[in-house]
Amino acid sequence: MGAQRYIGVAERRARLALRQRLAGRARAQTPEEVAGSLVALHGTDPATVYLAVGARLADPARTVEETERALYEDRHLVRMHGMRHTVFVFPTTLTAVVHASTGLAVAARERASLLKHMVTAGAPDAAWLKEVEESTLAALARRGQATAAELAADEPRLREQFVYAAGKSYEGVHTVSTRLLKVLGVEGKVVRGRPLGSWTSSRFRWAVAPEHPDLDVAEAQAELLGRWLAACGPATEADLKWWTGWRVTEVRRALAAIGAEAVSLDEGTAYVAEGDTGPVLSPDEPWAALLPGLDPTAMGWQQRDWFLGPRLRPRLFDGSGNVGPTVWWNGRVVGGWAQRPDGEIVWRILEEEGVGRDARAAIESEAERLTGWLGTTRVTPRFRTPLEKELAAG
């Protein structure tokens, strides 16, 4: 066996720039192209999807209209639970792969948890829940899209409540609709439809999930890992285990199935897709980007030192490990940004090395670009970070 090829930080940043659609010449024409290149767009914060797309479009002027078209009219993109029990936006062609590779195991745990809590609370049994589920899905099919309240008008048992964790410090009252729709989501039976308000709203209608075939779990895991390595490789086993939420044995099985090739990083051994060990050159032109909180690039790897210095993290992450809005220059995070109540996009450099006049001019141009397509919309990240709050407050 020959020596593993070493891939240094400069080349990793070049791959990131091109494959994450961030360098000027790599920008996409449509939201579908963006999602296809990145595999998954974080959807926990609804605004992240649009901001992540807009940052990667050659012409972001119609970011909102085109993303809504892809999500709610053409249905080329779908918002659903995926890796690590997190909501993402995926290409619709990947729904079967995501469901089989990551959703089935989570779904089994979620349903078992719901039934356990209901039994403990003295609520009705599994047969009752099954009746409510079938009635709910039938009502949703009739309506096309509906809120939980609208579904409860058709199936009143969705309004019933039970006490969760009675006697514990975290005791709470759960409504059947809240827990059941969550379970149906991770089981791949329902997905989130149009929001009730604007594109920044976190209040969604529900819709019946697109039909998809049942896939073999191992084959689906291999397919998903192969796509992700093509977009994000090289990555270590720790990166892959973290991003997928799988067991390390599943990660290794998928790596073997796709013929992933080992390379050497500063962190140790990592993997790229088969045939992807060749050198990747940096973009011809330097580039800047303003990426939103929870952006898939900033959240793509567990080990981030090669693009985000450890000393920046206390300012750019919240207490749960969620990244806030970031400023990028040539493949590394150099600061953060925020939107003030009057709509102004403000930013601050936290890493001065290598950030000269040209860099600041490019960053300011990106801020103006973002201001232009946001228009009168005001965006506050769902998970706020120290620097974002400070900048937003003025």
RODO-2510 file (C-alpha; in nm, 4 decimals, decimal comma):
residues 394
     n   res          X          Y          Z
     1     m     0,0000     0,0000     0,0000
     2     g     0,1398     0,3413    -0,0958
     3     a     0,1730     0,6374     0,1361
     4     q    -0,1383     0,8408     0,1969
     5     r    -0,1472     1,1685     0,0090
     6     y    -0,1223     1,4702     0,2396
     7     i    -0,3883     1,7380     0,1929
     8     g    -0,2936     2,0625     0,3633
     9     v    -0,5102     2,3425     0,4961
    10     a    -0,4735     2,5555     0,1802
    11     e    -0,6113     2,2773    -0,0388
    12     r    -0,8913     2,1991     0,2055
    13     r    -0,9963     2,5634     0,1845
    14     a    -0,9803     2,5497    -0,1951
    15     r    -1,2099     2,2464    -0,1981
    16     l    -1,4456     2,4247     0,0396
    17     a    -1,4545     2,7367    -0,1773
    18     l    -1,5447     2,5490    -0,4944
    19     r    -1,7592     2,2630    -0,3706
    20     q    -1,9539     2,4680    -0,1195
    21     r    -2,0369     2,7194    -0,3955
    22     l    -1,8708     3,0116    -0,2181
    23     a    -1,6025     3,1347    -0,4570
    24     g    -1,7315     3,3772    -0,7202
    25     r    -1,6906     3,1442    -1,0186
    26     a    -1,8455     2,8527    -0,8290
    27     r    -2,1739     3,0229    -0,7435
    28     a    -2,4939     2,8522    -0,8509
    29     q    -2,7873     2,9562    -1,0667
    30     t    -3,0712     2,7981    -0,8660
    31     p    -3,1546     2,6841    -0,5106
    32     e    -3,1691     2,3269    -0,6428
    33     e    -2,8045     2,3526    -0,7512
    34     v    -2,7064     2,4821    -0,4079
    35     a    -2,8860     2,2049    -0,2213
    36     g    -2,7542     1,9405    -0,4580
    37     s    -2,3958     2,0574    -0,4061
    38     l    -2,4223     2,0772    -0,0271
    39     v    -2,6418     1,7642     0,0172
    40     a    -2,8322     1,9257     0,3048
    41     l    -2,9225     2,2784     0,4163
    42     h    -2,9794     2,3284     0,7881
    43     g    -3,3489     2,3961     0,8422
    44     t    -3,3823     2,4313     1,2197
    45     d    -3,3871     2,8072     1,1712
    46     p    -3,6110     2,8689     0,8668
    47     a    -3,4197     3,1809     0,7652
    48     t    -3,0944     2,9847     0,7392
    49     v    -3,2188     2,8021     0,4296
    50     y    -3,2772     3,1238     0,2359
    51     l    -2,9667     3,3021     0,3631
    52     a    -2,7495     3,0003     0,2821
    53     v    -2,8938     2,9821    -0,0686
    54     g    -2,8636     3,3561    -0,1299
    55     a    -2,4968     3,3574    -0,0288
    56     r    -2,4255     3,1007    -0,3012
    57     l    -2,6308     3,2303    -0,5949
    58     a    -2,4662     3,4209    -0,8746
    59     d    -2,7695     3,6507    -0,8756
    60     p    -2,9432     3,6509    -0,5352
    61     a    -3,2137     3,9030    -0,6279
    62     r    -3,4852     3,6348    -0,6457
    63     t    -3,3571     3,4168    -0,3631
    64     v    -3,6865     3,4112    -0,1723
    65     e    -3,9123     3,3579    -0,4741
    66     e    -3,6922     3,0876    -0,6259
    67     t    -3,6425     2,9014    -0,2975
    68     e    -4,0154     2,9071    -0,2247
    69     r    -4,0792     2,7783    -0,5760
    70     a    -3,8385     2,4902    -0,5228
    71     l    -3,9839     2,4071    -0,1802
    72     y    -4,3566     2,4574    -0,2200
    73     e    -4,4480     2,4610    -0,5891
    74     d    -4,2108     2,2351    -0,7812
    75     r    -4,1279     2,0349    -0,4664
    76     h    -3,7721     1,9847    -0,5858
    77     l    -3,6628     2,0502    -0,2268
    78     v    -3,8221     1,9179     0,0910
    79     r    -3,7869     2,0106     0,4569
    80     m    -3,7653     1,6996     0,6768
    81     h    -3,5868     1,5405     0,9698
    82     g    -3,2452     1,3980     0,8900
    83     m    -2,9087     1,3461     1,0494
    84     r    -2,8818     1,3813     1,4270
    85     h    -3,2605     1,4235     1,4520
    86     t    -3,2210     1,7694     1,2983
    87     v    -3,4459     1,9377     1,0417
    88     f    -3,2791     1,9933     0,7037
    89     v    -3,3797     2,0847     0,3511
    90     f    -3,2816     1,8128     0,1028
    91     p    -3,3234     1,7568    -0,2689
    92     t    -3,6462     1,5568    -0,2978
    93     t    -3,4557     1,2857    -0,4829
    94     l    -3,2669     1,2171    -0,1589
    95     t    -3,5672     1,1682     0,0697
    96     a    -3,5600     0,7877     0,0461
    97     v    -3,1842     0,7834     0,1097
    98     v    -3,2088     1,0118     0,4120
    99     h    -3,5060     0,8249     0,5562
   100     a    -3,3433     0,4816     0,5305
   101     s    -2,9929     0,5901     0,6307
   102     t    -3,0759     0,8056     0,9307
   103     g    -3,4500     0,8321     0,9896
   104     l    -3,5542     0,4751     1,0647
   105     a    -3,3451     0,4324     1,3789
   106     v    -3,4463     0,7732     1,5153
   107     a    -3,8106     0,7070     1,4332
   108     a    -3,8158     0,3808     1,6269
   109     r    -3,6752     0,5553     1,9340
   110     e    -3,9202     0,8455     1,9051
   111     r    -4,2283     0,6245     1,8782
   112     a    -4,1142     0,4054     2,1683
   113     s    -4,0504     0,7176     2,3769
   114     l    -4,3948     0,8601     2,2999
   115     l    -4,5711     0,5368     2,3920
   116     k    -4,3685     0,5027     2,7100
   117     h    -4,4555     0,8565     2,8213
   118     m    -4,8225     0,8058     2,7399
   119     v    -4,8402     0,4810     2,9384
   120     t    -4,6618     0,6404     3,2344
   121     a    -4,9102     0,9268     3,2264
   122     g    -5,2076     0,6904     3,2133
   123     a    -5,2950     0,8020     2,8590
   124     p    -5,4617     0,5721     2,6013
   125     d    -5,2690     0,2786     2,4572
   126     a    -5,0894     0,2096     2,1286
   127     a    -5,4073     0,0968     1,9514
   128     w    -5,5724     0,4299     2,0314
   129     l    -5,2662     0,6184     1,9075
   130     k    -5,2695     0,4173     1,5849
   131     e    -5,6321     0,5151     1,5218
   132     v    -5,5504     0,8820     1,5783
   133     e    -5,2482     0,8568     1,3491
   134     e    -5,4439     0,7035     1,0623
   135     s    -5,7233     0,9566     1,1003
   136     t    -5,4714     1,2429     1,1070
   137     l    -5,2929     1,1284     0,7913
   138     a    -5,6262     1,0908     0,6121
   139     a    -5,7269     1,4433     0,7146
   140     l    -5,3922     1,5812     0,5974
   141     a    -5,4277     1,4055     0,2620
   142     r    -5,7706     1,5656     0,2164
   143     r    -5,6497     1,9132     0,3079
   144     g    -5,3172     1,9010     0,1226
   145     q    -5,1449     2,1170     0,3850
   146     a    -5,2658     2,2006     0,7351
   147     t    -5,1603     2,3270     1,0760
   148     a    -5,1894     2,1125     1,3860
   149     a    -5,4928     2,3172     1,4903
   150     e    -5,6624     2,2563     1,1558
   151     l    -5,5951     1,8846     1,1805
   152     a    -5,7369     1,8816     1,5328
   153     a    -6,0609     2,0218     1,3941
   154     d    -6,0866     1,7025     1,1866
   155     e    -5,9428     1,4719     1,4534
   156     p    -6,0319     1,6142     1,7996
   157     r    -5,8279     1,3499     1,9833
   158     l    -5,5166     1,5391     1,8740
   159     r    -5,6067     1,8006     2,1372
   160     e    -5,5827     1,5554     2,4266
   161     q    -5,3008     1,6186     2,6717
   162     f    -5,0875     1,4106     2,9034
   163     v    -4,8332     1,4997     3,1700
   164     y    -4,4740     1,4269     3,0791
   165     a    -4,2197     1,3397     3,3541
   166     a    -4,4633     1,3946     3,6415
   167     g    -4,2868     1,4947     3,9599
   168     k    -3,9611     1,5810     3,7831
   169     s    -3,8077     1,9254     3,7622
   170     y    -3,8753     1,9202     3,3892
   171     e    -4,2397     1,8100     3,4182
   172     g    -4,4587     1,9397     3,1389
   173     v    -4,7901     1,8966     2,9636
   174     h    -4,7750     1,7599     2,6099
   175     t    -5,0492     1,7710     2,3504
   176     v    -5,0934     1,4567     2,1429
   177     s    -5,0665     1,6589     1,8210
   178     t    -4,7246     1,7984     1,9101
   179     r    -4,5663     1,4642     1,9876
   180     l    -4,7449     1,2613     1,7213
   181     l    -4,6638     1,4970     1,4333
   182     k    -4,3008     1,4958     1,5415
   183     v    -4,2973     1,1150     1,5328
   184     l    -4,4669     1,1088     1,1935
   185     g    -4,2032     1,3537     1,0710
   186     v    -3,9064     1,1376     1,1656
   187     e    -4,0885     0,8336     1,0288
   188     g    -4,0991     1,0059     0,6912
   189     k    -4,4792     1,0199     0,6742
   190     v    -4,5189     1,3972     0,6949
   191     v    -4,2984     1,6936     0,6102
   192     r    -4,3159     2,0646     0,6777
   193     g    -4,5084     2,2671     0,4225
   194     r    -4,5483     2,6418     0,3779
   195     p    -4,4925     2,8605     0,6836
   196     l    -4,7851     3,0523     0,8278
   197     g    -4,6026     3,3813     0,7947
   198     s    -4,3080     3,4988     0,5872
   199     w    -4,0025     3,2929     0,4955
   200     t    -3,8490     3,3730     0,8338
   201     s    -4,1415     3,2195     1,0261
   202     s    -4,0904     2,9016     1,2309
   203     r    -4,4643     2,8176     1,2307
   204     f    -4,5204     2,5640     0,9559
   205     r    -4,8089     2,3801     0,8033
   206     w    -4,7739     2,0046     0,7601
   207     a    -4,7992     1,8067     0,4369
   208     v    -4,7964     1,4398     0,3463
   209     a    -4,4399     1,3326     0,2645
   210     p    -4,3499     1,2606    -0,0997
   211     e    -4,3739     0,8923    -0,1822
   212     h    -4,0399     0,7178    -0,1907
   213     p    -3,9217     0,3576    -0,2148
   214     d    -3,7989     0,1617     0,0842
   215     l    -3,4220     0,1244     0,0585
   216     d    -3,1740    -0,1065     0,2244
   217     v    -3,0213     0,0752     0,5211
   218     a    -2,6596    -0,0085     0,4393
   219     e    -2,7014     0,0887     0,0743
   220     a    -2,8678     0,4161     0,1716
   221     q    -2,5887     0,4963     0,4170
   222     a    -2,3293     0,4329     0,1481
   223     e    -2,5157     0,6609    -0,0929
   224     l    -2,5461     0,9448     0,1577
   225     l    -2,1853     0,9203     0,2724
   226     g    -2,0600     0,9150    -0,0845
   227     r    -2,2507     1,2308    -0,1708
   228     w    -2,1315     1,4068     0,1418
   229     l    -1,7658     1,3157     0,0880
   230     a    -1,7862     1,4467    -0,2675
   231     a    -1,9034     1,7804    -0,1260
   232     c    -1,7065     1,7962     0,1964
   233     g    -1,4146     1,5541     0,1778
   234     p    -1,1621     1,5069     0,3153
   235     a    -1,3186     1,4247     0,6495
   236     t    -1,2094     1,2185     0,9469
   237     e    -1,4082     0,9345     1,0989
   238     a    -1,4949     1,1710     1,3834
   239     d    -1,6336     1,4241     1,1335
   240     l    -1,8369     1,1579     0,9570
   241     k    -1,9734     1,0055     1,2760
   242     w    -2,0727     1,3496     1,4054
   243     w    -2,2375     1,4690     1,0825
   244     t    -2,4356     1,1522     1,0204
   245     g    -2,5146     1,0632     1,3816
   246     w    -2,4319     0,6989     1,3008
   247     r    -2,2302     0,4461     1,4966
   248     v    -1,8650     0,4246     1,3976
   249     t    -1,9231     0,0713     1,2664
   250     e    -2,1847     0,2099     1,0260
   251     v    -1,9479     0,4849     0,9113
   252     r    -1,6706     0,2322     0,8430
   253     r    -1,9074    -0,0007     0,6582
   254     a    -2,0228     0,2843     0,4335
   255     l    -1,6652     0,3992     0,3690
   256     a    -1,5727     0,0498     0,2565
   257     a    -1,8842     0,0175     0,0411
   258     i    -1,8058     0,3301    -0,1613
   259     g    -1,4352     0,2610    -0,1913
   260     a    -1,3413     0,5781    -0,0031
   261     e    -0,9707     0,6564    -0,0188
   262     a    -0,7593     0,7453     0,2836
   263     v    -0,5582     1,0657     0,2877
   264     s    -0,3497     1,2412     0,5507
   265     l    -0,4505     1,5638     0,7247
   266     d    -0,2884     1,7596     1,0045
   267     e    -0,5453     1,5890     1,2311
   268     g    -0,4522     1,2412     1,1062
   269     t    -0,6150     0,9996     0,8639
   270     a    -0,9202     1,1162     0,6713
   271     y    -1,1198     1,0055     0,3681
   272     v    -1,2227     1,1334     0,0267
   273     a    -1,4539     0,9826    -0,2339
   274     e    -1,3022     0,7245    -0,4655
   275     g    -1,0835     0,8939    -0,7269
   276     d    -1,0818     1,2284    -0,5442
   277     t    -0,7240     1,2286    -0,4161
   278     g    -0,5926     1,4566    -0,6893
   279     p    -0,4918     1,8155    -0,6121
   280     v    -0,7514     2,0928    -0,6149
   281     l    -0,6238     2,4412    -0,6914
   282     s    -0,7411     2,7539    -0,5152
   283     p    -0,9877     2,9786    -0,7002
   284     d    -0,8259     3,2360    -0,9261
   285     e    -0,9839     3,5242    -0,7355
   286     p    -0,9998     3,5778    -0,3582
   287     w    -1,3501     3,5593    -0,2157
   288     a    -1,5576     3,6754     0,0768
   289     a    -1,8881     3,5480     0,2125
   290     l    -2,1404     3,6337     0,4829
   291     l    -2,2921     3,3047     0,5926
   292     p    -2,5891     3,2698     0,8280
   293     g    -2,6131     3,1028     1,1639
   294     l    -2,6198     2,7216     1,1292
   295     d    -2,4863     2,7451     0,7744
   296     p    -2,4026     2,3955     0,6434
   297     t    -2,0423     2,4920     0,5684
   298     a    -1,9656     2,6251     0,9152
   299     m    -2,1491     2,3261     1,0689
   300     g    -2,0168     2,0667     0,8253
   301     w    -1,7307     1,9212     1,0264
   302     q    -1,6781     1,8391     1,3907
   303     q    -1,3122     1,9414     1,3710
   304     r    -1,3062     2,3017     1,2499
   305     d    -0,9644     2,4389     1,3401
   306     w    -0,8578     2,4427     0,9735
   307     f    -1,1108     2,7145     0,8926
   308     l    -1,2202     2,8559     1,2307
   309     g    -0,9680     2,9456     1,4993
   310     p    -1,0500     2,8178     1,8500
   311     r    -1,0169     3,1622     2,0046
   312     l    -1,3053     3,2902     1,7882
   313     r    -1,5531     3,0299     1,9081
   314     p    -1,6700     3,1933     2,2330
   315     r    -1,7926     3,4935     2,0316
   316     l    -1,9390     3,3025     1,7362
   317     f    -2,1141     3,0054     1,9012
   318     d    -2,3962     2,9820     2,1525
   319     g    -2,3817     2,7606     2,4602
   320     s    -2,5206     2,4584     2,2723
   321     g    -2,2643     2,4587     1,9933
   322     n    -2,4727     2,6410     1,7315
   323     v    -2,2684     2,8717     1,5111
   324     g    -2,3952     3,2233     1,4495
   325     p    -2,3538     3,4441     1,1407
   326     t    -1,9943     3,4321     1,0151
   327     v    -1,7715     3,6428     0,7912
   328     w    -1,5385     3,4447     0,5608
   329     w    -1,2290     3,5467     0,3736
   330     n    -1,0524     3,3014     0,1412
   331     g    -1,1710     2,9870     0,3152
   332     r    -1,1551     3,0815     0,6798
   333     v    -1,3821     3,2497     0,9307
   334     v    -1,2461     3,5915     1,0212
   335     g    -1,5420     3,7499     1,2008
   336     g    -1,9169     3,7753     1,2374
   337     w    -2,2103     3,9868     1,1224
   338     a    -2,5621     4,0860     1,2213
   339     q    -2,8605     4,2844     1,0998
   340     r    -2,9721     4,5807     1,3046
   341     p    -3,3381     4,6759     1,3501
   342     d    -3,3090     4,9430     1,0794
   343     g    -3,1911     4,6777     0,8303
   344     e    -2,8222     4,7717     0,8260
   345     i    -2,5830     4,4773     0,7903
   346     v    -2,2912     4,5274     1,0261
   347     w    -1,9819     4,3122     1,0611
   348     r    -1,6682     4,2864     1,2695
   349     i    -1,3318     4,1269     1,2006
   350     l    -1,2035     3,9091     1,4856
   351     e    -0,9024     3,7639     1,3053
   352     e    -0,6946     4,0478     1,1623
   353     e    -0,4115     3,8433     1,0088
   354     g    -0,4335     3,8501     0,6301
   355     v    -0,7416     4,0721     0,6286
   356     g    -0,6285     4,3853     0,4502
   357     r    -0,7930     4,6591     0,2501
   358     d    -0,8965     4,4305    -0,0362
   359     a    -1,0533     4,1833     0,2040
   360     r    -1,2518     4,4520     0,3809
   361     a    -1,3744     4,5923     0,0506
   362     a    -1,4862     4,2438    -0,0592
   363     i    -1,6633     4,1830     0,2721
   364     e    -1,8394     4,5190     0,2482
   365     s    -1,9493     4,4301    -0,1054
   366     e    -2,1033     4,1071     0,0276
   367     a    -2,2809     4,3039     0,3000
   368     e    -2,4293     4,5349     0,0344
   369     r    -2,5257     4,2332    -0,1762
   370     l    -2,7084     4,0800     0,1202
   371     t    -2,8782     4,4099     0,2061
   372     g    -3,0013     4,4369    -0,1493
   373     w    -3,1954     4,1124    -0,1645
   374     l    -3,3187     4,1200     0,1959
   375     g    -3,4946     4,4493     0,1322
   376     t    -3,7329     4,5303     0,4174
   377     t    -3,7052     4,1855     0,5782
   378     r    -3,5499     4,1707     0,9228
   379     v    -3,3766     3,8499     1,0277
   380     t    -3,2908     3,7525     1,3842
   381     p    -3,1124     3,4169     1,4221
   382     r    -3,3019     3,1583     1,6208
   383     f    -2,9873     3,0746     1,8175
   384     r    -2,8201     3,3993     1,9140
   385     t    -2,4490     3,4283     1,9842
   386     p    -2,2510     3,6845     2,1847
   387     l    -2,1102     3,8721     1,8858
   388     e    -2,4372     3,8712     1,6903
   389     k    -2,6291     4,0158     1,9850
   390     e    -2,3638     4,2798     2,0424
   391     l    -2,3582     4,3879     1,6783
   392     a    -2,7367     4,3858     1,6410
   393     a    -2,7734     4,6097     1,9446
   394     g    -2,5426     4,8679     1,7964
***
